[in-house]
Amino acid sequence: MSKALISTQILSILISLLAGSAVIFLRLRAAHKPTSLKKIIMPPIGMATGFFMFLAPVFRVPWSWAAAAFLIGAGVFAYPLIRTSKFHRIGNDIYLKRSSMFIVVIIVLLLVRTLLHDILEQYITISQSAGIFFILAFGMLLPWRTAMLLQYRKLDKEQGVNDQA
């Protein structure tokens, strides 16, 4: 193996670990502040801009690979995040409950991602791998945030009903 390839792999792992650590840190901080519709829907909207990477041919993958990545993200990786994300009300505010399982889920997802990344890079380019993992992450984020949105709206609606009673 060349030094450049090893350096790229180490850099990729470090970036993944930093991103995962940032997710855990932000999630723990979020538990101390009320949430809102904007805080729930902005991450998928912001992340969707990443699809512009596919304008560059180097990132493009076959549609079947993209569909598989999205479905794996939505069907496998989103489930534990949905199960560990619950809201509760304190006064008039809605908060995301802290879950120690969330941290475990994120760490496991990072480990799985790192293992899969190394396997995939034997068969496809680093750019294609980045594109596939972006689609997988978006596939995980979209249903997770959709479930959070539905929970939030239900809890918010219940408050409105309670206010009228």
N, CA and C atoms as a LAMMPS dump frame, in Angstrom:
ITEM: TIMESTEP
0
ITEM: NUMBER OF ATOMS
495
ITEM: BOX BOUNDS ff ff ff
-5.0000000000000000e+02 5.0000000000000000e+02
-5.0000000000000000e+02 5.0000000000000000e+02
-5.0000000000000000e+02 5.0000000000000000e+02
ITEM: ATOMS id mol type element x y z
1 1 1 N 0.833 -1.194 0
2 1 2 C 0 0 0
3 1 3 C 0.872 1.249 0
4 2 1 N 0.433 2.228 -0.724
5 2 2 C 1.195 3.474 -0.777
6 2 3 C 0.885 4.34 0.439
7 3 1 N 1.826 5.228 0.736
8 3 2 C 1.639 6.131 1.872
9 3 3 C 0.441 7.043 1.662
10 4 1 N 0.21 7.447 0.412
11 4 2 C -0.924 8.331 0.111
12 4 3 C -2.243 7.641 0.413
13 5 1 N -2.365 6.344 0.068
14 5 2 C -3.595 5.6 0.316
15 5 3 C -3.825 5.434 1.803
16 6 1 N -2.766 5.11 2.545
17 6 2 C -2.886 4.96 3.994
18 6 3 C -3.275 6.299 4.614
19 7 1 N -2.655 7.386 4.164
20 7 2 C -2.974 8.714 4.687
21 7 3 C -4.428 9.076 4.408
22 8 1 N -4.923 8.733 3.22
23 8 2 C -6.31 9.011 2.866
24 8 3 C -7.256 8.211 3.754
25 9 1 N -6.934 6.955 4.009
26 9 2 C -7.778 6.123 4.86
27 9 3 C -7.799 6.653 6.289
28 10 1 N -6.624 7.024 6.799
29 10 2 C -6.563 7.556 8.16
30 10 3 C -7.338 8.866 8.245
31 11 1 N -7.169 9.726 7.255
32 11 2 C -7.903 10.993 7.227
33 11 3 C -9.412 10.739 7.187
34 12 1 N -9.843 9.788 6.389
35 12 2 C -11.269 9.452 6.289
36 12 3 C -11.81 8.97 7.634
37 13 1 N -11.056 8.124 8.317
38 13 2 C -11.484 7.619 9.625
39 13 3 C -11.541 8.758 10.638
40 14 1 N -10.527 9.627 10.624
41 14 2 C -10.516 10.755 11.563
42 14 3 C -11.692 11.697 11.328
43 15 1 N -11.992 11.974 10.081
44 15 2 C -13.131 12.85 9.774
45 15 3 C -14.427 12.197 10.247
46 16 1 N -14.572 10.896 10.037
47 16 2 C -15.767 10.181 10.502
48 16 3 C -15.893 10.245 12.019
49 17 1 N -14.772 10.053 12.71
50 17 2 C -14.794 10.114 14.177
51 17 3 C -15.13 11.522 14.666
52 18 1 N -14.587 12.529 14.013
53 18 2 C -14.91 13.915 14.378
54 18 3 C -16.382 14.22 14.13
55 19 1 N -16.89 13.782 12.984
56 19 2 C -18.304 14.011 12.674
57 19 3 C -19.197 13.298 13.692
58 20 1 N -18.865 12.069 14.015
59 20 2 C -19.646 11.323 15.006
60 20 3 C -19.595 11.973 16.374
61 21 1 N -18.417 12.432 16.761
62 21 2 C -18.275 13.128 18.044
63 21 3 C -19.098 14.409 18.055
64 22 1 N -19.1 15.119 16.935
65 22 2 C -19.895 16.352 16.839
66 22 3 C -21.383 16.051 16.981
67 23 1 N -21.845 14.957 16.348
68 23 2 C -23.256 14.572 16.455
69 23 3 C -23.607 14.283 17.91
70 24 1 N -22.759 13.524 18.592
71 24 2 C -23.024 13.192 20.001
72 24 3 C -23.034 14.462 20.839
73 25 1 N -22.045 15.325 20.663
74 25 2 C -21.958 16.575 21.416
75 25 3 C -23.184 17.454 21.192
76 26 1 N -23.567 17.634 19.931
77 26 2 C -24.729 18.476 19.612
78 26 3 C -26.011 17.88 20.171
79 27 1 N -26.142 16.555 20.106
80 27 2 C -27.343 15.9 20.624
81 27 3 C -27.453 16.064 22.137
82 28 1 N -26.322 15.946 22.833
83 28 2 C -26.345 16.119 24.281
84 28 3 C -26.673 17.563 24.656
85 29 1 N -26.143 18.517 23.895
86 29 2 C -26.465 19.935 24.14
87 29 3 C -27.931 20.23 23.853
88 30 1 N -28.462 19.599 22.808
89 30 2 C -29.842 19.86 22.402
90 30 3 C -30.833 19.444 23.482
91 31 1 N -30.461 18.488 24.297
92 31 2 C -31.37 18.02 25.348
93 31 3 C -31.607 19.086 26.413
94 32 1 N -30.76 20.104 26.468
95 32 2 C -30.902 21.157 27.477
96 32 3 C -31.679 22.363 26.977
97 33 1 N -32.04 22.356 25.707
98 33 2 C -32.763 23.487 25.127
99 33 3 C -34.047 22.984 24.481
100 34 1 N -35.093 23.808 24.514
101 34 2 C -36.335 23.387 23.84
102 34 3 C -36.098 23.218 22.342
103 35 1 N -36.854 22.324 21.757
104 35 2 C -36.738 22.11 20.322
105 35 3 C -37.851 22.852 19.603
106 36 1 N -37.765 22.874 18.301
107 36 2 C -38.78 23.552 17.488
108 36 3 C -38.878 22.834 16.155
109 37 1 N -39.904 23.184 15.395
110 37 2 C -40.034 22.608 14.057
111 37 3 C -38.798 22.917 13.22
112 38 1 N -38.315 24.138 13.319
113 38 2 C -37.15 24.557 12.542
114 38 3 C -35.929 23.688 12.872
115 39 1 N -35.711 23.411 14.152
116 39 2 C -34.562 22.602 14.554
117 39 3 C -34.686 21.162 14.072
118 40 1 N -35.887 20.714 13.831
119 40 2 C -36.099 19.344 13.362
120 40 3 C -35.949 19.251 11.85
121 41 1 N -36.49 20.227 11.129
122 41 2 C -36.506 20.094 9.662
123 41 3 C -35.272 20.674 8.962
124 42 1 N -34.522 21.537 9.625
125 42 2 C -33.373 22.152 8.953
126 42 3 C -32.231 21.178 8.626
127 43 1 N -31.898 20.211 9.488
128 43 2 C -30.805 19.299 9.118
129 43 3 C -31.016 18.564 7.793
130 44 1 N -32.195 17.979 7.521
131 44 2 C -32.336 17.339 6.207
132 44 3 C -32.309 18.341 5.049
133 45 1 N -32.853 19.521 5.275
134 45 2 C -32.832 20.537 4.219
135 45 3 C -31.389 20.969 3.946
136 46 1 N -30.645 21.228 5.018
137 46 2 C -29.248 21.606 4.862
138 46 3 C -28.417 20.495 4.232
139 47 1 N -28.665 19.28 4.653
140 47 2 C -27.896 18.156 4.111
141 47 3 C -28.236 17.9 2.652
142 48 1 N -29.448 18.179 2.256
143 48 2 C -29.87 17.932 0.867
144 48 3 C -29.004 18.702 -0.127
145 49 1 N -28.417 19.808 0.31
146 49 2 C -27.546 20.557 -0.595
147 49 3 C -26.325 19.732 -1.002
148 50 1 N -26.001 18.72 -0.217
149 50 2 C -24.881 17.846 -0.536
150 50 3 C -25.072 17.064 -1.819
151 51 1 N -26.317 16.96 -2.279
152 51 2 C -26.56 16.247 -3.528
153 51 3 C -25.925 16.962 -4.72
154 52 1 N -25.542 18.216 -4.526
155 52 2 C -24.84 18.93 -5.597
156 52 3 C -23.502 18.27 -5.929
157 53 1 N -22.965 17.462 -5.002
158 53 2 C -21.7 16.784 -5.288
159 53 3 C -21.814 15.897 -6.523
160 54 1 N -23.032 15.414 -6.789
161 54 2 C -23.223 14.502 -7.911
162 54 3 C -23.222 15.223 -9.263
163 55 1 N -23.124 16.543 -9.231
164 55 2 C -22.916 17.268 -10.483
165 55 3 C -21.526 16.976 -11.042
166 56 1 N -20.598 16.651 -10.148
167 56 2 C -19.245 16.285 -10.571
168 56 3 C -19.236 14.795 -10.916
169 57 1 N -18.842 14.441 -12.124
170 57 2 C -18.869 13.034 -12.553
171 57 3 C -18.117 12.066 -11.64
172 58 1 N -17.078 12.538 -10.964
173 58 2 C -16.273 11.667 -10.121
174 58 3 C -17.076 11.048 -8.971
175 59 1 N -18.169 11.7 -8.54
176 59 2 C -18.983 11.216 -7.431
177 59 3 C -20.137 10.317 -7.869
178 60 1 N -20.427 10.283 -9.131
179 60 2 C -21.61 9.579 -9.618
180 60 3 C -21.489 8.066 -9.451
181 61 1 N -22.627 7.491 -9.073
182 61 2 C -22.734 6.038 -8.913
183 61 3 C -23.988 5.583 -9.655
184 62 1 N -24.069 4.299 -9.986
185 62 2 C -25.291 3.816 -10.638
186 62 3 C -26.519 4.034 -9.744
187 63 1 N -27.662 4.244 -10.384
188 63 2 C -28.909 4.482 -9.649
189 63 3 C -29.207 3.337 -8.685
190 64 1 N -28.907 2.102 -9.086
191 64 2 C -29.195 0.95 -8.217
192 64 3 C -28.363 1.018 -6.935
193 65 1 N -27.107 1.49 -7.031
194 65 2 C -26.28 1.645 -5.834
195 65 3 C -26.843 2.739 -4.939
196 66 1 N -27.262 3.835 -5.552
197 66 2 C -27.829 4.947 -4.784
198 66 3 C -29.104 4.505 -4.068
199 67 1 N -29.965 3.778 -4.777
200 67 2 C -31.214 3.296 -4.173
201 67 3 C -30.917 2.339 -3.021
202 68 1 N -29.956 1.438 -3.227
203 68 2 C -29.597 0.489 -2.168
204 68 3 C -29.057 1.226 -0.946
205 69 1 N -28.192 2.213 -1.156
206 69 2 C -27.631 2.986 -0.045
207 69 3 C -28.734 3.72 0.714
208 70 1 N -29.646 4.349 -0.018
209 70 2 C -30.742 5.075 0.628
210 70 3 C -31.622 4.115 1.436
211 71 1 N -31.964 2.978 0.838
212 71 2 C -32.833 2.015 1.519
213 71 3 C -32.158 1.396 2.742
214 72 1 N -30.87 1.152 2.668
215 72 2 C -30.148 0.635 3.84
216 72 3 C -30.133 1.696 4.94
217 73 1 N -29.885 2.938 4.57
218 73 2 C -29.917 4.02 5.563
219 73 3 C -31.283 4.156 6.203
220 74 1 N -32.323 4.139 5.363
221 74 2 C -33.692 4.317 5.861
222 74 3 C -34.193 3.085 6.604
223 75 1 N -33.876 1.916 6.082
224 75 2 C -34.446 0.692 6.644
225 75 3 C -33.681 0.103 7.805
226 76 1 N -32.365 0.312 7.841
227 76 2 C -31.546 -0.314 8.88
228 76 3 C -31.043 0.714 9.894
229 77 1 N -30.385 1.753 9.407
230 77 2 C -29.722 2.68 10.312
231 77 3 C -30.662 3.702 10.948
232 78 1 N -31.752 4.046 10.312
233 78 2 C -32.675 5.033 10.885
234 78 3 C -33.443 4.456 12.066
235 79 1 N -33.733 3.175 12.011
236 79 2 C -34.582 2.547 13.039
237 79 3 C -34.075 2.783 14.47
238 80 1 N -32.797 2.485 14.779
239 80 2 C -32.371 2.717 16.168
240 80 3 C -32.403 4.191 16.559
241 81 1 N -32.173 5.081 15.602
242 81 2 C -32.243 6.509 15.919
243 81 3 C -33.68 6.927 16.232
244 82 1 N -34.621 6.391 15.481
245 82 2 C -36.034 6.696 15.728
246 82 3 C -36.443 6.167 17.101
247 83 1 N -35.998 4.955 17.413
248 83 2 C -36.364 4.328 18.7
249 83 3 C -35.769 5.068 19.902
250 84 1 N -34.635 5.744 19.717
251 84 2 C -33.981 6.409 20.847
252 84 3 C -34.261 7.912 20.895
253 85 1 N -35.135 8.4 20.038
254 85 2 C -35.467 9.83 20.017
255 85 3 C -36.906 10.025 20.465
256 86 1 N -37.06 10.544 21.649
257 86 2 C -38.386 10.798 22.205
258 86 3 C -38.442 12.218 22.747
259 87 1 N -39.629 12.8 22.68
260 87 2 C -39.834 14.158 23.173
261 87 3 C -40.628 14.137 24.465
262 88 1 N -40.456 15.179 25.256
263 88 2 C -41.289 15.383 26.433
264 88 3 C -41.505 16.884 26.612
265 89 1 N -42.529 17.196 27.344
266 89 2 C -42.918 18.587 27.544
267 89 3 C -42.508 19.033 28.941
268 90 1 N -41.96 20.231 28.995
269 90 2 C -41.693 20.909 30.272
270 90 3 C -42.336 22.278 30.136
271 91 1 N -43.421 22.468 30.852
272 91 2 C -44.188 23.702 30.717
273 91 3 C -44.753 23.796 29.317
274 92 1 N -44.493 24.908 28.649
275 92 2 C -44.965 25.091 27.276
276 92 3 C -43.937 24.667 26.229
277 93 1 N -42.776 24.214 26.687
278 93 2 C -41.704 23.854 25.761
279 93 3 C -41.607 22.347 25.558
280 94 1 N -41.12 21.965 24.391
281 94 2 C -40.922 20.559 24.058
282 94 3 C -39.421 20.309 23.954
283 95 1 N -38.967 19.282 24.664
284 95 2 C -37.552 18.928 24.695
285 95 3 C -37.359 17.518 24.15
286 96 1 N -36.184 17.296 23.587
287 96 2 C -35.792 15.965 23.177
288 96 3 C -35.197 15.29 24.398
289 97 1 N -35.703 14.111 24.769
290 97 2 C -35.185 13.39 25.932
291 97 3 C -33.789 12.873 25.641
292 98 1 N -32.932 12.974 26.638
293 98 2 C -31.599 12.386 26.529
294 98 3 C -31.717 10.883 26.619
295 99 1 N -31.023 10.198 25.767
296 99 2 C -31.018 8.751 25.785
297 99 3 C -29.581 8.268 25.716
298 100 1 N -29.168 7.489 26.721
299 100 2 C -27.806 6.951 26.693
300 100 3 C -27.654 5.974 25.528
301 101 1 N -28.752 5.361 25.104
302 101 2 C -28.698 4.447 23.964
303 101 3 C -28.351 5.19 22.678
304 102 1 N -28.7 6.468 22.583
305 102 2 C -28.384 7.231 21.381
306 102 3 C -26.876 7.239 21.137
307 103 1 N -26.101 7.473 22.196
308 103 2 C -24.648 7.508 22.062
309 103 3 C -24.136 6.142 21.601
310 104 1 N -24.666 5.08 22.184
311 104 2 C -24.273 3.725 21.782
312 104 3 C -24.603 3.5 20.305
313 105 1 N -25.805 3.903 19.897
314 105 2 C -26.229 3.73 18.502
315 105 3 C -25.291 4.48 17.564
316 106 1 N -24.953 5.725 17.883
317 106 2 C -24.068 6.52 17.028
318 106 3 C -22.685 5.875 16.936
319 107 1 N -22.158 5.384 18.048
320 107 2 C -20.838 4.742 18.033
321 107 3 C -20.867 3.474 17.187
322 108 1 N -21.908 2.663 17.34
323 108 2 C -22.035 1.443 16.528
324 108 3 C -22.146 1.797 15.046
325 109 1 N -22.956 2.811 14.736
326 109 2 C -23.089 3.235 13.337
327 109 3 C -21.748 3.703 12.766
328 110 1 N -20.976 4.42 13.567
329 110 2 C -19.65 4.86 13.119
330 110 3 C -18.733 3.671 12.839
331 111 1 N -18.773 2.682 13.73
332 111 2 C -17.936 1.489 13.528
333 111 3 C -18.345 0.733 12.27
334 112 1 N -19.652 0.547 12.085
335 112 2 C -20.153 -0.148 10.897
336 112 3 C -19.762 0.63 9.644
337 113 1 N -19.941 1.945 9.687
338 113 2 C -19.6 2.781 8.542
339 113 3 C -18.117 2.653 8.201
340 114 1 N -17.262 2.684 9.221
341 114 2 C -15.82 2.584 8.992
342 114 3 C -15.461 1.234 8.369
343 115 1 N -16.049 0.159 8.881
344 115 2 C -15.779 -1.172 8.322
345 115 3 C -16.273 -1.28 6.884
346 116 1 N -17.491 -0.826 6.64
347 116 2 C -18.04 -0.889 5.284
348 116 3 C -17.246 -0.013 4.316
349 117 1 N -16.819 1.132 4.817
350 117 2 C -16.059 2.072 3.991
351 117 3 C -14.784 1.406 3.482
352 118 1 N -14.06 0.752 4.378
353 118 2 C -12.814 0.092 3.986
354 118 3 C -13.055 -1.044 2.997
355 119 1 N -14.135 -1.758 3.163
356 119 2 C -14.459 -2.855 2.238
357 119 3 C -14.824 -2.302 0.87
358 120 1 N -15.706 -1.301 0.851
359 120 2 C -16.154 -0.732 -0.417
360 120 3 C -15.022 -0.089 -1.211
361 121 1 N -14.092 0.544 -0.518
362 121 2 C -13.017 1.245 -1.224
363 121 3 C -12.093 0.302 -1.982
364 122 1 N -12.227 -1.003 -1.747
365 122 2 C -11.454 -1.973 -2.531
366 122 3 C -12.042 -2.126 -3.935
367 123 1 N -13.31 -1.753 -4.103
368 123 2 C -14.018 -1.991 -5.359
369 123 3 C -14.417 -0.721 -6.105
370 124 1 N -14.515 0.388 -5.383
371 124 2 C -14.945 1.643 -6.015
372 124 3 C -14.002 2.763 -5.599
373 125 1 N -14.097 3.886 -6.268
374 125 2 C -13.214 5.014 -5.954
375 125 3 C -13.609 5.653 -4.623
376 126 1 N -12.689 6.412 -4.069
377 126 2 C -12.946 7.126 -2.818
378 126 3 C -14.105 8.109 -3.005
379 127 1 N -14.16 8.762 -4.151
380 127 2 C -15.241 9.721 -4.421
381 127 3 C -16.59 9.024 -4.49
382 128 1 N -16.644 7.882 -5.167
383 128 2 C -17.901 7.133 -5.236
384 128 3 C -18.307 6.647 -3.845
385 129 1 N -17.332 6.223 -3.068
386 129 2 C -17.606 5.784 -1.7
387 129 3 C -18.195 6.939 -0.882
388 130 1 N -17.628 8.126 -1.058
389 130 2 C -18.15 9.306 -0.362
390 130 3 C -19.598 9.562 -0.775
391 131 1 N -19.882 9.45 -2.067
392 131 2 C -21.247 9.65 -2.561
393 131 3 C -22.216 8.633 -1.993
394 132 1 N -21.798 7.364 -1.97
395 132 2 C -22.675 6.308 -1.441
396 132 3 C -22.95 6.536 0.04
397 133 1 N -21.909 6.867 0.808
398 133 2 C -22.128 7.074 2.242
399 133 3 C -22.912 8.35 2.524
400 134 1 N -22.813 9.332 1.663
401 134 2 C -23.657 10.516 1.799
402 134 3 C -25.124 10.112 1.612
403 135 1 N -25.408 9.329 0.574
404 135 2 C -26.787 8.89 0.312
405 135 3 C -27.291 8.025 1.465
406 136 1 N -26.432 7.144 1.974
407 136 2 C -26.816 6.307 3.111
408 136 3 C -27.153 7.186 4.323
409 137 1 N -26.318 8.177 4.596
410 137 2 C -26.562 9.076 5.729
411 137 3 C -27.855 9.868 5.538
412 138 1 N -28.093 10.328 4.321
413 138 2 C -29.337 11.059 4.057
414 138 3 C -30.538 10.124 4.219
415 139 1 N -30.377 8.881 3.759
416 139 2 C -31.441 7.886 3.93
417 139 3 C -31.726 7.602 5.389
418 140 1 N -30.723 7.738 6.232
419 140 2 C -30.897 7.547 7.668
420 140 3 C -31.53 8.791 8.298
421 141 1 N -31.066 9.965 7.876
422 141 2 C -31.523 11.216 8.478
423 141 3 C -32.98 11.539 8.154
424 142 1 N -33.373 11.337 6.915
425 142 2 C -34.713 11.744 6.485
426 142 3 C -35.836 11.046 7.268
427 143 1 N -35.855 9.705 7.363
428 143 2 C -36.927 9.075 8.149
429 143 3 C -36.827 9.385 9.645
430 144 1 N -35.602 9.519 10.141
431 144 2 C -35.418 9.843 11.552
432 144 3 C -36.038 11.202 11.856
433 145 1 N -35.712 12.197 11.059
434 145 2 C -36.254 13.538 11.289
435 145 3 C -37.756 13.595 10.997
436 146 1 N -38.218 12.802 10.045
437 146 2 C -39.659 12.739 9.771
438 146 3 C -40.392 12.173 10.988
439 147 1 N -39.837 11.118 11.588
440 147 2 C -40.444 10.541 12.798
441 147 3 C -40.426 11.553 13.939
442 148 1 N -39.322 12.295 14.055
443 148 2 C -39.246 13.326 15.092
444 148 3 C -40.297 14.404 14.851
445 149 1 N -40.467 14.795 13.606
446 149 2 C -41.456 15.817 13.255
447 149 3 C -42.863 15.357 13.636
448 150 1 N -43.191 14.116 13.324
449 150 2 C -44.512 13.578 13.657
450 150 3 C -44.725 13.533 15.17
451 151 1 N -43.698 13.097 15.916
452 151 2 C -43.796 13.073 17.382
453 151 3 C -43.973 14.48 17.937
454 152 1 N -43.19 15.409 17.421
455 152 2 C -43.247 16.794 17.883
456 152 3 C -44.642 17.376 17.642
457 153 1 N -45.148 17.186 16.43
458 153 2 C -46.477 17.736 16.1
459 153 3 C -47.565 17.125 16.981
460 154 1 N -47.462 15.832 17.24
461 154 2 C -48.449 15.172 18.089
462 154 3 C -48.418 15.756 19.496
463 155 1 N -47.227 15.915 20.044
464 155 2 C -47.094 16.479 21.387
465 155 3 C -47.535 17.933 21.414
466 156 1 N -47.214 18.68 20.372
467 156 2 C -47.617 20.076 20.284
468 156 3 C -49.135 20.2 20.169
469 157 1 N -49.746 19.307 19.388
470 157 2 C -51.197 19.308 19.216
471 157 3 C -51.902 18.955 20.525
472 158 1 N -51.338 17.998 21.27
473 158 2 C -51.916 17.621 22.568
474 158 3 C -51.924 18.803 23.513
475 159 1 N -50.885 19.622 23.476
476 159 2 C -50.826 20.818 24.311
477 159 3 C -51.939 21.777 23.918
478 160 1 N -52.172 21.944 22.621
479 160 2 C -53.238 22.811 22.162
480 160 3 C -54.593 22.342 22.64
481 161 1 N -54.808 21.018 22.631
482 161 2 C -56.063 20.443 23.114
483 161 3 C -56.197 20.691 24.605
484 162 1 N -55.091 20.508 25.359
485 162 2 C -55.112 20.721 26.804
486 162 3 C -55.368 22.187 27.144
487 163 1 N -54.842 23.097 26.328
488 163 2 C -55.056 24.517 26.569
489 163 3 C -56.527 24.9 26.418
490 164 1 N -57.222 24.227 25.494
491 164 2 C -58.624 24.55 25.221
492 164 3 C -59.552 23.974 26.272
493 165 1 N -59.118 22.94 26.977
494 165 2 C -59.992 22.269 27.95
495 165 3 C -60.193 23.077 29.198
